[in-house]
C-alpha cells in the first residue's frame, strides 16, 4: 500500500452507484462524487481535523489518481480536504 509523504493524504474514492436497489440501471451522466475515505495520512500533516476511516470532501484539481484492481485511489495535499462527513 502507498504511504503518502510530506503533507499528502491517501484517499479511497467512493464508488458511484450504477444501479438502484430495485435493479434499475442508472445511465445519466453526472459529476463524479468528491467524497472519499481517508486511508493514510502523511507524517507532515499537522493536527488534521479528520482521522483514518473518515469520509471527506476534497478538491480534485491537484490530486494524483491511481487504480488498484477495481478500487480508485487519489493522493491530495492536506489543504485540499475541505470538509468531513460526520
C-alpha positions in Angstrom: 0.0 0.0 0.0 1.2 3.5 -0.8 2.5 5.6 2.1 1.8 9.3 1.5 4.8 11.6 2.1 5.1 15.1 3.5 1.6 16.7 3.9 -0.2 14.4 1.5 -3.2 12.2 2.2 -4.2 8.9 0.5 -7.9 8.7 -0.1 -10.1 5.8 -1.5 -12.7 7.2 -3.9 -16.4 6.3 -3.2 -17.8 4.0 -5.8 -20.6 5.5 -7.9 -23.9 3.8 -7.8 -24.7 2.4 -11.2 -27.9 0.6 -10.2 -30.7 1.4 -7.8 -31.7 -1.1 -5.1 -34.6 -2.1 -7.2 -32.3 -3.0 -10.1 -32.8 0.0 -12.4 -29.6 0.8 -14.2 -28.6 4.5 -13.9 -27.4 6.0 -17.2 -27.5 9.7 -16.5 -24.2 11.5 -16.7 -23.4 13.5 -13.6 -20.4 14.9 -11.9 -18.4 12.2 -10.1 -18.5 12.1 -6.3 -16.0 14.2 -4.5 -16.3 12.1 -1.3 -13.6 9.7 -0.4 -12.4 7.7 2.7 -9.1 8.6 4.4 -6.7 5.6 4.1 -3.4 7.1 5.2 -2.1 10.5 6.4 1.4 11.8 5.6 3.7 12.5 8.6 3.9 16.2 8.0 0.1 16.8 8.3 -0.2 18.8 11.5 -3.3 18.3 13.7 -5.7 17.0 11.0 -9.4 17.5 11.7 -10.1 14.0 10.3 -8.8 10.5 11.0 -8.2 7.3 9.1 -11.6 5.9 8.1 -13.4 9.3 7.9 -15.3 10.3 4.7 -14.1 13.6 3.4 -15.0 16.1 0.7 -11.9 17.2 -1.3 -10.8 19.4 -4.2 -9.6 17.2 -7.1 -7.6 19.8 -9.0 -4.2 18.8 -7.7 -4.9 15.1 -6.9 -3.0 12.3 -8.4 -5.2 9.3 -9.2 -4.3 5.6 -9.4 -6.3 2.4 -9.7 -5.6 -0.9 -8.0 -8.0 -3.6 -9.2 -11.4 -2.1 -9.2 -10.6 0.4 -6.5 -9.6 4.0 -7.3 -7.3 6.0 -5.0 -6.3 9.6 -5.0 -3.4 11.4 -3.3 -4.2 15.0 -2.4 -2.5 17.7 -0.3 -3.9 18.1 3.2 -5.1 21.7 2.3 -7.4 20.2 -0.4 -9.5 18.4 2.1 -12.3 20.8 2.8 -15.0 19.0 4.9 -15.5 15.9 7.0 -18.8 13.8 6.7 -19.7 13.2 10.4 
